Amino acid sequence: MTLEEALKLGRVFSHFLSLMGIAENHHRSRRTKNVAQVAKSCDDTFNQLIHSGLSPDKLYDTMCNQEVEIVLTAHPTQINRRTLQYKHLRISHLLEVNDRKDLTQEDQDGLIEDLVREITSIWQTDELRRHKPTPVDEARSGLNYIEQSLWKAVPQYLRRVSNALKKHTGKPLPLTCTPIRFGSWMGGDRDGNPNVTAKVTKDVSLLSRWMAIDLYTREVENLRFELSMNQCSDRLSHLVHDILRKASEKSEEERYQSWNRGPQKGHNVHGLPSQLPAGADAPSHTDCFLECNKVESHYPQLDVPGSEYKRLIENGEAASSSYSSKNNPKSQGNTSPSQTSPPKGSQAGRASFQKLLEPRMPAQNSSISPYRTILGDVKEKLMNTRSRLEQLLEGHPCDMDPSDYYDTPNQLLQPLLLLYESLQSCGSGILADGRLADLIRRVSVFGMVLMKIDLRQESGRHSETLDAVTGYLGMGKYSEWDEAKKLEFLSKELKGKRPLVPPTIEVSPEVKEVLDTFRIAAELGSDSLGAYVISMASNASDVLAVELLQKDARLAVAGAQGRPCVGGILRVVPLFETVGDLRGAGEVIRRLLSIDWYRDHIKKNHNGHQEVMVGYSDSGKDAGRFAAAWELYKAQEDVVAACKEFGIKVTLFHGRGGSIGRGGGPTHLAIQSQPPGSVMGTLRSTEQGEMVQAKFGLPGIAVRQLEVYTTAVLLATLSPPKPPRDQNWRNLMEQISQISCKSYRNTVYENPEFLTYFEEATPQAELGNLNIGSRPTRRKTSVGIGHLRAIPWIFAWTQTRFVLPAWLGVGAGLKGVCEMGHADELRAAYKEWPFFQSTLDLIEMVLGKADIPIVKHYDEVLVSESRRDLGEQLRNELMATEKFVLVVTGHEKLYGNNKSLKMLIESRFPYLNPLNMLQVEILKRLRSEPENHKLRDALLITINGIAAGMRNTG
């Protein structure tokens, strides 16, 4: 086979597997729509709880107080370019349209043409990223998930929650209640990524605010058209009078210019779109149908009078530019303000033109369109806010009057809630509960930033910073002090009122970056930022060090500004990742809470709430999947107990990846298998890479995922999973964990041949050419498994279908305990204990994806003869793991309890196998011709295809 033929074959199978994935997602979504009461939905779960004896009031109160935050991360596991992701979305939309029952033959023929057109476009598009994304690129990608999917899904999801609550408790969900929120690590995760700087964090935060304001402006413009009625409440009438009085004090030209203000010329903020979404002028329920069921552009929509008029004046666009945007898709979302500005002319001419477009504003009579008057004022402030953000993004000073723009969600919610109350009081509740209620819910969930950004940094960087400070002050080297001395120093400084870091200090660029980050955090505060996560935390001093640096930065910023910092103090969250750190997590929290200053700080500034993060990736790489799972279970129990001792509430933050080896798996199963008492109405969890696309890429699937998160946390709170019935079960877990960890580490860390075997048998070295993330693949430059990030570690083994990190050591642990005569006890634990059941079920799923003949072929072609014995030993261990997993689960074959999953996975093998064979041959040639760029492209295409077929990467 020639290289050109190999390249074409790889592309065919790669695209086919991607299209197969789209079809599977569509089928799953379509199947849930045809079920009267979908399992794990709010309606189904509320019904279960009520029938189990739970009182409606208890259900209502728990649901209203529930707090779940889904944190989207920039972890590099999304293999597809964003261009291809959009094209895949359009295919999904077309499949949705195809399900309509009213299609004529002509419609169906047109639909097939559209599908062929999209697939042709995909085939003729380069599927490889030619440049590494920047952190801002990654943040824009995250914001696109909000705009394209979650913006539409969240109101629909909240309606489902509210309707189910009203059905089972008699009371709907409060309008501003937010059972789910969103956070982000994009632009904030600087752990081992030198590309994420303080400036990047600030820019991404402003960009997120800009996008939020832009989305709200579109919705307000839609509402101005919809709320045309005259009758209103007295409170609203008084506000209208105030607005009109202020407007009358302006000159006529100023009034029209402010009413139709668009982006300032030359301010093209990162090319973000400012077009109204499709169907924006449709009534609210039509809007929900269109957006959440993806019935879009191919079919004509209801023509609403005024829609063309509104688009004509949106953002001050001229008629010609509006027309060209609609009829030239290439121009949408990429039109700079300077391109859409009307032709230059006299001020009088422009004002006259605007008068022709805008209906005359009422001068005296507030009964004429009061809702439009209020919304016009809201829109003006939103436009002012957007202009201010554009100035800040450009680095220009902006001294706008705070009363002329919005800075907090409450400022925007106030007029919207007044409109809602007025409509309700005037008998127009059906209108209030439409698009207006959706907008209020969006503001409540997304706030002014869409997603608050978490900051993350490795604990050693904070020690280096304090080393520089204490050295400058002649106090010695902070990092060389013992823990007791560190805590004494930190506690004393935290109680003081003077800054610690001298303004004249000269530090290294690395230390300066840490100090700059804390300064930006002080400027932005908790209105824009979420938590400060400390990776590789192992001591109480790690937390207090961050608290001190945060306090010092806030004092410095307040002094420079001449006023207190506007935003609140960030939560400081220790992240326990390695097995050793997980084992000590409970004691670290106890030591922290025993410090009077810290305990009072948590009660005063964080409502008596301590947040603790547990990491699944590095613990799995450190000790193997089973040992990591057991250590995580125990660590959560200990942290919960520690907080309970001091009367402090705890929120556990789960740092899960997409693959099983990094803690991934079905959401509901993962939450339901947590230790009892660890999920008490609150939860944070990461979603990353390809899992963000899979779970939240389409509005319909996103609604379902949000429901699953909600119901799983609700069940874990009101009906916690069972603890181990027999204390001996815990002893058995301990034995399995110890044996499996020893076996895993003997292979991965103790065998001197393993690292070279890993590099020969997998495409690990070549993964860096994928350009799928802004951060390096290693935390440090040294070689070895220890400093390799968990994502490329798992990604590489997934490519060869060995999936080694997810099962290595498990077989040895199960075998050892079964041979001690405990097989029956393990079977009983599997049937009754959710933790053990979910752990083995996920390992069983991974084993089904492994393929021994394919793995053997990689070894025979790529691995040196002297190391092939190691490969054979590992393959034998894989077979032993499969044998003992089946012994414990009682299944005759893998997937014995999930035939649909078995069929789903096996259906991909005929297309995956050729890609693997092709990858082996290309790797062999590439390693002898490392500068052959065509070979490198061919390899990357096979990597894309295998990732699509395996449905996860790292």
KOLFIDO-254355 format. One record per residue (C-alpha): x, y, z; residue in one letter. Coordinates in steps of 0.1 Angstrom, whole numbers, padded with zeros to 4 digits, always signed. Layout:
# residues N
XYZa;...
END
This chain:
# residues 954
+0000+0000+0000m;+0014+0034-0010t;+0015+0063+0015l;-0013+0082-0004e;-0035+0051-0003e;-0028+0047+0034a;-0037+0083+0040l;-0070+0081+0022k;-0079+0048+0039l;-0071+0063+0073g;-0093+0093+0066r;-0122+0072+0054v;-0123+0050+0085f;-0117+0080+0108s;-0146+0100+0094h;-0168+0070+0094f;-0163+0063+0131l;-0170+0100+0138s;-0203+0098+0118l;-0211+0065+0136m;-0207+0083+0169g;-0231+0111+0158i;-0257+0085+0147a;-0254+0067+0181e;-0259+0099+0200n;-0289+0107+0179h;-0304+0073+0184h;-0299+0076+0222r;-0316+0110+0222s;-0345+0098+0200r;-0351+0068+0222r;-0355+0088+0254t;-0381+0110+0237k;-0403+0080+0230n;-0404+0070+0267v;-0433+0083+0288a;-0412+0086+0320q;-0375+0085+0313v;-0354+0067+0339a;-0333+0091+0361k;-0353+0121+0349s;-0366+0146+0375c;-0402+0133+0371d;-0391+0097+0376d;-0368+0104+0406t;-0393+0127+0424f;-0419+0100+0419n;-0396+0073+0434q;-0388+0095+0464l;-0424+0104+0472i;-0435+0068+0469h;-0407+0058+0493s;-0423+0079+0520g;-0404+0112+0516l;-0426+0142+0524s;-0433+0167+0495p;-0420+0196+0517d;-0387+0178+0523k;-0383+0171+0486l;-0390+0207+0477y;-0367+0222+0503d;-0338+0198+0494t;-0342+0205+0457m;-0343+0242+0461c;-0311+0242+0483n;-0291+0218+0461q;-0259+0232+0446e;-0241+0214+0418v;-0214+0230+0398e;-0200+0215+0365i;-0165+0228+0358v;-0154+0227+0322l;-0116+0222+0318t;-0091+0228+0291a;-0076+0193+0295h;-0064+0183+0260p;-0086+0153+0252t;-0108+0168+0225q;-0093+0154+0194i;-0115+0171+0167n;-0109+0206+0154r;-0136+0231+0163r;-0144+0234+0126t;-0152+0197+0124l;-0172+0199+0157q;-0194+0225+0141y;-0199+0204+0110k;-0208+0174+0132h;-0234+0196+0150l;-0250+0205+0117r;-0253+0168+0108i;-0269+0162+0142s;-0294+0189+0134h;-0303+0174+0101l;-0308+0140+0117l;-0333+0157+0141e;-0352+0172+0112v;-0353+0138+0096n;-0373+0125+0125d;-0402+0148+0117r;-0434+0131+0106k;-0446+0158+0082d;-0418+0156+0057l;-0427+0154+0020t;-0407+0134-0005q;-0392+0167-0017e;-0382+0176+0019d;-0366+0142+0023q;-0347+0145-0009d;-0335+0180+0001g;-0324+0166+0035l;-0303+0139+0019i;-0287+0166-0003e;-0279+0186+0028d;-0263+0156+0045l;-0242+0148+0014v;-0232+0185+0013r;-0220+0184+0049e;-0202+0151+0045i;-0185+0164+0014t;-0175+0195+0033s;-0160+0174+0061i;-0141+0152+0036w;-0125+0183+0019q;-0115+0199+0053t;-0081+0193+0069d;-0089+0174+0100e;-0055+0181+0117l;-0047+0211+0138r;-0016+0228+0123r;-0010+0250+0153h;-0011+0246+0191k;-0041+0264+0206p;-0035+0292+0230t;-0052+0294+0264p;-0075+0321+0250v;-0084+0297+0221d;-0093+0271+0246e;-0115+0296+0266a;-0133+0306+0234r;-0140+0270+0227s;-0156+0267+0262g;-0177+0298+0256l;-0189+0283+0224n;-0204+0254+0243y;-0224+0279+0263i;-0236+0298+0233e;-0243+0269+0210q;-0259+0245+0235s;-0261+0253+0272l;-0277+0287+0266w;-0306+0269+0250k;-0305+0239+0273a;-0305+0255+0307v;-0340+0271+0306p;-0355+0239+0292q;-0338+0219+0320y;-0351+0243+0347l;-0386+0241+0332r;-0385+0203+0336r;-0373+0206+0372v;-0400+0231+0379s;-0428+0212+0362n;-0418+0179+0380a;-0416+0197+0414l;-0450+0213+0408k;-0465+0179+0399k;-0451+0161+0430h;-0450+0189+0456t;-0476+0214+0444g;-0449+0241+0442k;-0428+0252+0412p;-0391+0259+0414l;-0384+0295+0425p;-0375+0316+0395l;-0340+0325+0406t;-0332+0291+0421c;-0300+0276+0406t;-0296+0239+0413p;-0268+0238+0387i;-0241+0263+0378r;-0210+0262+0356f;-0174+0269+0362g;-0143+0268+0341s;-0105+0261+0343w;-0100+0276+0308m;-0077+0305+0312g;-0071+0298+0349g;-0054+0264+0351d;-0017+0273+0352r;-0005+0241+0368d;+0025+0231+0346g;+0013+0254+0319n;+0035+0285+0315p;+0012+0298+0288n;-0015+0307+0313v;-0004+0340+0327t;-0021+0366+0349a;-0029+0386+0317k;-0045+0356+0301v;-0067+0351+0331t;-0079+0387+0331k;-0085+0387+0293d;-0105+0355+0295v;-0126+0368+0324s;-0134+0400+0304l;-0141+0380+0273l;-0165+0358+0292s;-0183+0389+0305r;-0184+0403+0270w;-0200+0371+0257m;-0226+0371+0286a;-0236+0407+0279i;-0238+0400+0241d;-0261+0371+0247l;-0283+0390+0272y;-0286+0419+0247t;-0300+0396+0220r;-0325+0382+0245e;-0336+0417+0256v;-0341+0427+0220e;-0363+0397+0215n;-0383+0406+0246l;-0388+0442+0234r;-0406+0429+0204f;-0427+0403+0224e;-0438+0425+0254l;-0459+0451+0235s;-0488+0453+0260m;-0498+0485+0278n;-0512+0474+0311q;-0487+0473+0339c;-0484+0476+0377s;-0480+0509+0396d;-0444+0501+0405r;-0435+0496+0369l;-0454+0527+0358s;-0434+0548+0383h;-0401+0534+0369l;-0412+0541+0334v;-0419+0577+0344h;-0384+0580+0359d;-0368+0566+0327i;-0388+0589+0304l;-0380+0619+0326r;-0343+0612+0324k;-0346+0605+0286a;-0363+0639+0281s;-0334+0656+0297e;-0312+0644+0268k;-0311+0660+0235s;-0331+0642+0208e;-0299+0632+0189e;-0283+0618+0221e;-0315+0598+0228r;-0315+0581+0194y;-0278+0574+0195q;-0279+0558+0229s;-0311+0538+0220w;-0294+0523+0190n;-0258+0522+0202r;-0236+0495+0186g;-0201+0485+0192p;-0176+0512+0187q;-0158+0513+0154k;-0126+0493+0154g;-0135+0472+0184h;-0135+0437+0170n;-0134+0416+0202v;-0118+0383+0191h;-0143+0380+0162g;-0171+0369+0185l;-0206+0368+0168p;-0232+0394+0175s;-0259+0381+0152q;-0293+0371+0165l;-0297+0333+0168p;-0320+0315+0144a;-0356+0316+0155g;-0349+0345+0178a;-0382+0362+0168d;-0403+0331+0172a;-0426+0328+0203p;-0410+0314+0234s;-0424+0279+0231h;-0416+0277+0194t;-0381+0289+0204d;-0377+0260+0230c;-0389+0235+0204f;-0365+0248+0178l;-0335+0251+0201e;-0338+0219+0222c;-0350+0197+0193n;-0326+0212+0167k;-0352+0217+0140v;-0334+0244+0121e;-0325+0262+0089s;-0336+0238+0062h;-0373+0244+0068y;-0391+0278+0067p;-0400+0293+0100q;-0431+0313+0109l;-0426+0348+0096d;-0432+0372+0125v;-0440+0408+0116p;-0411+0430+0125g;-0384+0404+0124s;-0367+0420+0094e;-0371+0454+0110y;-0354+0442+0142k;-0325+0426+0124r;-0321+0458+0103l;-0314+0479+0134i;-0295+0453+0155e;-0262+0468+0166n;-0267+0497+0142g;-0263+0476+0111e;-0274+0489+0077a;-0299+0470+0057a;-0274+0459+0032s;-0251+0443+0058s;-0280+0426+0074s;-0290+0411+0041y;-0255+0400+0032s;-0251+0383+0066s;-0282+0362+0061k;-0274+0352+0026n;-0237+0347+0030n;-0230+0322+0058p;-0193+0330+0057k;-0199+0365+0069s;-0218+0354+0100q;-0199+0356+0133g;-0169+0370+0116n;-0180+0405+0107t;-0162+0432+0125s;-0180+0463+0137p;-0161+0484+0112s;-0175+0463+0084q;-0211+0467+0096t;-0211+0504+0103s;-0234+0525+0081p;-0217+0548+0055p;-0202+0580+0069k;-0225+0610+0067g;-0236+0640+0086s;-0247+0636+0122q;-0281+0650+0112a;-0284+0625+0083g;-0277+0596+0106r;-0301+0608+0133a;-0328+0612+0107s;-0322+0577+0093f;-0325+0562+0128q;-0358+0581+0134k;-0372+0563+0104l;-0362+0529+0118l;-0371+0534+0155e;-0407+0539+0165p;-0411+0573+0182r;-0404+0571+0219m;-0434+0582+0240p;-0428+0615+0257a;-0455+0618+0282q;-0479+0588+0283n;-0462+0560+0303s;-0491+0536+0294s;-0477+0533+0259i;-0455+0502+0258s;-0442+0504+0294p;-0424+0471+0291y;-0406+0482+0259r;-0396+0514+0277t;-0380+0494+0306i;-0363+0469+0282l;-0350+0498+0261g;-0333+0512+0292d;-0320+0477+0301v;-0306+0474+0265k;-0289+0508+0267e;-0271+0497+0299k;-0262+0464+0284l;-0247+0482+0254m;-0228+0505+0277n;-0215+0475+0296t;-0203+0459+0264r;-0186+0491+0253s;-0169+0493+0287r;-0156+0457+0284l;-0143+0464+0249e;-0124+0493+0262q;-0109+0472+0290l;-0100+0444+0266l;-0082+0469+0244e;-0063+0481+0275g;-0079+0516+0275h;-0091+0533+0307p;-0128+0535+0311c;-0144+0560+0336d;-0180+0553+0329m;-0206+0562+0356d;-0214+0529+0375p;-0251+0538+0372s;-0249+0535+0334d;-0238+0499+0332y;-0243+0465+0348y;-0217+0450+0370d;-0236+0423+0390t;-0263+0399+0382p;-0287+0415+0407n;-0285+0448+0389q;-0298+0431+0357l;-0323+0409+0375l;-0340+0438+0393q;-0358+0453+0363p;-0365+0418+0348l;-0381+0407+0380l;-0402+0439+0382l;-0414+0431+0346l;-0423+0396+0357y;-0442+0407+0388e;-0461+0433+0367s;-0472+0407+0341l;-0483+0383+0368q;-0503+0410+0386s;-0520+0421+0354c;-0532+0386+0345g;-0505+0380+0319s;-0488+0351+0337g;-0486+0330+0305i;-0464+0358+0290l;-0443+0362+0322a;-0435+0324+0322d;-0423+0324+0286g;-0392+0341+0272r;-0390+0365+0302l;-0388+0337+0327a;-0361+0320+0306d;-0340+0351+0306l;-0343+0355+0344i;-0332+0319+0348r;-0303+0324+0325r;-0291+0355+0345v;-0295+0335+0377s;-0274+0306+0364v;-0248+0323+0342f;-0245+0356+0360g;-0223+0382+0344m;-0195+0359+0335v;-0212+0327+0321l;-0187+0305+0340m;-0166+0317+0369k;-0129+0308+0364i;-0110+0287+0389d;-0073+0294+0393l;-0051+0264+0398r;-0014+0263+0407q;+0010+0237+0421e;+0018+0241+0458s;+0056+0242+0452g;+0052+0275+0433r;+0037+0292+0464h;+0066+0279+0485s;+0091+0294+0460e;+0072+0327+0462t;+0074+0327+0500l;+0111+0317+0498d;+0117+0349+0479a;+0098+0370+0504v;+0113+0355+0536t;+0148+0356+0520g;+0144+0393+0511y;+0133+0400+0547l;+0162+0381+0562g;+0141+0354+0578m;+0157+0324+0561g;+0142+0300+0535k;+0105+0293+0541y;+0106+0259+0523s;+0133+0246+0547e;+0111+0252+0578w;+0092+0224+0594d;+0054+0223+0592e;+0050+0237+0628a;+0072+0267+0621k;+0054+0274+0587k;+0020+0273+0604l;+0032+0296+0632e;+0045+0322+0607f;+0015+0320+0584l;-0010+0323+0612s;+0007+0353+0627k;+0009+0371+0593e;-0028+0363+0585l;-0038+0379+0618k;-0018+0411+0610g;-0031+0441+0591k;+0001+0451+0572r;+0012+0437+0538p;+0039+0411+0538l;+0055+0415+0503v;+0076+0447+0501p;+0067+0468+0470p;+0104+0472+0462t;+0112+0434+0462i;+0129+0421+0431e;+0120+0385+0422v;+0124+0359+0394s;+0099+0359+0365p;+0084+0327+0379e;+0077+0343+0413v;+0065+0376+0397k;+0040+0356+0377e;+0026+0340+0409v;+0024+0375+0426l;+0007+0390+0395d;-0019+0362+0395t;-0028+0370+0431f;-0030+0407+0422r;-0054+0399+0393i;-0074+0377+0416a;-0077+0406+0440a;-0089+0430+0412e;-0115+0405+0398l;-0126+0389+0431g;-0152+0362+0435s;-0176+0380+0412d;-0155+0368+0382s;-0134+0340+0397l;-0144+0307+0415g;-0119+0289+0436a;-0082+0289+0439y;-0072+0252+0436v;-0038+0240+0450i;-0026+0210+0431s;-0003+0185+0449m;-0015+0198+0483a;-0001+0177+0512s;+0000+0200+0543n;-0021+0226+0561a;+0006+0251+0553s;-0001+0247+0516d;-0036+0262+0522v;-0025+0290+0546l;+0003+0300+0522a;-0023+0308+0495v;-0046+0325+0520e;-0017+0348+0530l;-0007+0356+0494l;-0043+0363+0486q;-0047+0386+0517k;-0015+0404+0509d;-0025+0410+0473a;-0059+0424+0483r;-0043+0448+0508l;-0019+0460+0480a;-0047+0464+0454v;-0069+0482+0479a;-0041+0506+0488g;-0034+0513+0451a;-0071+0519+0443q;-0077+0539+0475g;-0108+0517+0483r;-0115+0481+0494p;-0114+0454+0467c;-0147+0451+0450v;-0150+0413+0447g;-0151+0388+0475g;-0123+0365+0487i;-0117+0334+0467l;-0123+0300+0482r;-0090+0281+0487v;-0093+0244+0477v;-0066+0218+0484p;-0064+0192+0457l;-0052+0158+0471f;-0039+0137+0441e;-0013+0111+0450t;-0021+0080+0472v;+0001+0094+0500g;-0017+0128+0499d;-0052+0111+0498l;-0043+0091+0529r;-0034+0123+0548g;-0063+0144+0535a;-0084+0140+0566g;-0056+0150+0590e;-0047+0180+0569v;-0083+0193+0571i;-0084+0186+0609r;-0052+0206+0614r;-0065+0234+0593l;-0099+0236+0611l;-0081+0234+0645s;-0065+0268+0637i;-0088+0295+0652d;-0081+0321+0624w;-0088+0296+0596y;-0120+0282+0612r;-0134+0317+0618d;-0124+0327+0582h;-0144+0298+0568i;-0174+0307+0589k;-0172+0344+0581k;-0163+0345+0545n;-0175+0311+0531h;-0207+0305+0550n;-0191+0277+0571g;-0183+0257+0540h;-0150+0239+0533q;-0143+0227+0498e;-0119+0198+0491v;-0108+0185+0458m;-0098+0149+0451v;-0079+0139+0420g;-0086+0107+0400y;-0059+0110+0374s;-0026+0112+0392d;-0038+0088+0419s;-0046+0062+0392g;-0012+0068+0376k;+0005+0065+0410d;-0011+0033+0423a;-0034+0017+0396g;-0071+0021+0392r;-0084-0001+0419f;-0060+0011+0447a;-0068+0047+0437a;-0105+0041+0438a;-0103+0026+0473w;-0080+0054+0486e;-0104+0080+0471l;-0133+0064+0489y;-0115+0064+0522k;-0102+0099+0518a;-0137+0112+0512q;-0150+0095+0543e;-0121+0109+0564d;-0126+0145+0550v;-0163+0144+0557v;-0157+0131+0593a;-0130+0158+0599a;-0154+0186+0588c;-0182+0171+0609k;-0160+0172+0640e;-0157+0210+0637f;-0193+0217+0626g;-0182+0227+0591i;-0201+0217+0560k;-0180+0202+0532v;-0183+0202+0494t;-0162+0176+0476l;-0148+0186+0442f;-0142+0156+0419h;-0114+0160+0394g;-0126+0133+0370r;-0114+0126+0335g;-0132+0111+0305g;-0116+0077+0305s;-0121+0050+0332i;-0084+0052+0340g;-0089+0089+0351r;-0121+0083+0371g;-0145+0087+0342g;-0177+0067+0337g;-0215+0072+0337p;-0224+0103+0358t;-0253+0087+0377h;-0233+0056+0386l;-0202+0076+0397a;-0223+0099+0421i;-0243+0070+0434q;-0212+0051+0444s;-0197+0078+0466q;-0194+0072+0504p;-0226+0078+0524p;-0227+0114+0536g;-0201+0127+0511s;-0228+0142+0488v;-0251+0163+0510m;-0268+0185+0485g;-0235+0199+0471t;-0211+0187+0445l;-0185+0200+0421r;-0171+0179+0392s;-0149+0185+0362t;-0160+0177+0327e;-0132+0178+0301q;-0122+0174+0265g;-0143+0150+0244e;-0167+0145+0273m;-0178+0181+0272v;-0187+0176+0235q;-0204+0143+0242a;-0225+0155+0272k;-0232+0191+0264f;-0225+0195+0227g;-0262+0193+0217l;-0290+0211+0237p;-0312+0180+0239g;-0284+0158+0252i;-0273+0186+0275a;-0308+0188+0291v;-0307+0151+0298r;-0272+0153+0314q;-0282+0182+0336l;-0312+0161+0348e;-0289+0132+0355v;-0266+0153+0376y;-0295+0168+0395t;-0313+0135+0402t;-0280+0116+0411a;-0271+0143+0437v;-0306+0144+0450l;-0307+0107+0455l;-0273+0106+0471a;-0285+0133+0496t;-0319+0119+0504l;-0313+0082+0499s;-0275+0078+0504p;-0258+0047+0489p;-0253+0018+0513k;-0221+0015+0533p;-0204-0019+0533p;-0227-0043+0551r;-0199-0063+0566d;-0167-0049+0581q;-0149-0077+0565n;-0157-0062+0531w;-0136-0032+0539r;-0108-0056+0549n;-0111-0074+0516l;-0109-0040+0497m;-0078-0032+0517e;-0062-0065+0507q;-0071-0062+0470i;-0058-0026+0470s;-0025-0035+0485q;-0019-0065+0462i;-0030-0046+0431s;-0009-0015+0440c;+0022-0036+0445k;+0016-0055+0412s;+0010-0022+0394y;+0041-0004+0408r;+0063-0034+0403n;+0055-0032+0366t;+0053+0005+0359v;+0079+0019+0383y;+0102-0009+0394e;+0107-0027+0361n;+0136-0009+0343p;+0124-0022+0309e;+0089-0008+0312f;+0095+0028+0302l;+0113+0018+0270t;+0086-0008+0263y;+0059+0019+0267f;+0077+0043+0243e;+0082+0016+0217e;+0047-0001+0219a;+0026+0031+0218t;+0025+0064+0199p;+0032+0084+0231q;+0061+0103+0217a;+0041+0113+0187e;+0011+0126+0205l;+0026+0160+0210g;+0022+0167+0173n;-0016+0166+0177l;-0017+0202+0189n;-0048+0195+0210i;-0039+0216+0241g;-0019+0246+0251s;+0001+0229+0279r;+0031+0206+0277p;+0027+0168+0281t;+0050+0168+0311r;+0050+0188+0342r;+0088+0188+0343k;+0114+0182+0317t;+0127+0150+0332s;+0119+0116+0316v;+0100+0089+0334g;+0064+0080+0341i;+0063+0101+0373g;+0063+0135+0356h;+0043+0124+0325l;+0008+0138+0327r;-0020+0114+0332a;-0037+0123+0299i;-0009+0113+0274p;-0003+0082+0297w;-0038+0069+0292i;-0042+0083+0257f;-0012+0063+0244a;-0025+0030+0258w;-0060+0036+0245t;-0046+0040+0210q;-0031+0005+0211t;-0063-0010+0225r;-0044-0022+0256f;-0060+0004+0279v;-0034-0008+0305l;-0038+0019+0332p;-0075+0011+0338a;-0069-0026+0347w;-0032-0033+0355l;-0030-0047+0390g;-0067-0054+0393v;-0064-0091+0382g;-0036-0097+0407a;-0056-0082+0436g;-0088-0102+0428l;-0068-0134+0422k;-0050-0131+0455g;-0082-0126+0475v;-0101-0152+0457c;-0073-0178+0462e;-0075-0170+0500m;-0111-0183+0499g;-0130-0151+0498h;-0147-0154+0464a;-0182-0158+0478d;-0178-0127+0500e;-0166-0107+0470l;-0197-0118+0450r;-0219-0107+0478a;-0202-0073+0481a;-0205-0069+0443y;-0243-0074+0445k;-0249-0052+0475e;-0222-0025+0477w;-0225+0003+0451p;-0189+0013+0453f;-0175-0021+0446f;-0201-0028+0420q;-0195+0004+0400s;-0157-0001+0402t;-0158-0036+0387l;-0185-0027+0361d;-0163+0001+0348l;-0132-0022+0347i;-0153-0048+0329e;-0163-0022+0303m;-0126-0013+0297v;-0117-0050+0293l;-0143-0053+0266g;-0125-0025+0246k;-0091-0042+0249a;-0080-0064+0221d;-0052-0089+0227i;-0045-0098+0190p;-0042-0061+0181i;-0019-0054+0211v;+0003-0084+0201k;+0006-0070+0166h;+0019-0037+0180y;+0045-0056+0200d;+0056-0079+0172e;+0062-0050+0148v;+0073-0021+0170l;+0089-0035+0202v;+0125-0047+0204s;+0128-0085+0206e;+0144-0082+0241s;+0113-0066+0255r;+0086-0087+0239r;+0086-0110+0269d;+0073-0081+0290l;+0045-0075+0265g;+0036-0112+0267e;+0035-0111+0305q;+0012-0080+0304l;-0012-0097+0279r;-0013-0128+0302n;-0022-0105+0330e;-0049-0089+0310l;-0065-0124+0304m;-0062-0132+0341a;-0079-0099+0350t;-0108-0107+0327e;-0111-0142+0342k;-0113-0130+0378f;-0136-0101+0371v;-0160-0126+0356l;-0156-0148+0387v;-0166-0120+0410v;-0194-0105+0389t;-0209-0139+0380g;-0212-0129+0343h;-0205-0156+0317e;-0189-0131+0294k;-0179-0094+0295l;-0209-0071+0294y;-0231-0099+0307g;-0253-0073+0323n;-0253-0048+0295n;-0259-0063+0261k;-0266-0030+0244s;-0232-0017+0254l;-0216-0049+0241k;-0233-0045+0208m;-0223-0008+0206l;-0186-0015+0212i;-0184-0046+0190e;-0201-0027+0161s;-0170-0005+0159r;-0144-0032+0157f;-0146-0038+0119p;-0136-0002+0114y;-0112+0002+0143l;-0091-0029+0135n;-0079-0016+0101p;-0070+0017+0116l;-0049+0000+0143n;-0031-0021+0116m;-0025+0010+0096l;-0012+0029+0126q;+0013+0001+0133v;+0027+0002+0098e;+0029+0040+0098i;+0046+0041+0132l;+0072+0016+0119k;+0080+0038+0088r;+0079+0071+0107l;+0104+0059+0132r;+0129+0053+0104s;+0119+0085+0086e;+0111+0109+0115p;+0111+0140+0092e;+0086+0126+0067n;+0056+0150+0073h;+0032+0130+0051k;+0038+0100+0074l;+0033+0121+0104r;+0000+0134+0090d;-0011+0098+0083a;-0003+0088+0118l;-0023+0117+0133l;-0053+0108+0112i;-0052+0072+0125t;-0050+0086+0161i;-0081+0107+0154n;-0099+0077+0140g;-0091+0054+0169i;-0100+0080+0194a;-0134+0085+0177a;-0139+0047+0177g;-0129+0042+0213m;-0152+0072+0223r;-0125+0086+0247n;-0089+0096+0246t;-0074+0105+0279g;
END
